[in-house]
């Protein structure tokens, strides 16, 4: 999982860093992990033509491939490098993330928890992409 602390990304040379984690428990019961959802996000914005953007994109893509079996694909309808990692909820399930490199931005989104439906996943990923890119 990438860090939610924007200071962690000072090495990247990004002009702007927006990072965070939103999580909720949607249901109660004996299987607590089934009602959990989380969305992790990291947006790195670079100045136009900044060579640090390409270097950072290469590094993050390499990490996604080596540590999360990253491959080209879609998450919530968003195209990018899709990877998996252990769930933060410890339920034995995997979290799914997507690294999107577009224009001068690099965006990492991760969906975690067992309560996501295909439709809710699509909605939240597309809303996160839209809101992060437009500020």
Buried (B, 14 or more C-beta within 10 A) or exposed (E): BBEEEBEEBEEBBBBEBBBEBEEEBEEEEEEEBBBBBBBBBBBBBBEEEBEBBEEBBEEBBEBBBEEBEBEEEEBBEBEBBBBBBBBBBEBEBBBBBBBBBEEBBBBBBBBBBBBBEEEBBBBBBBEBBEEBBEE
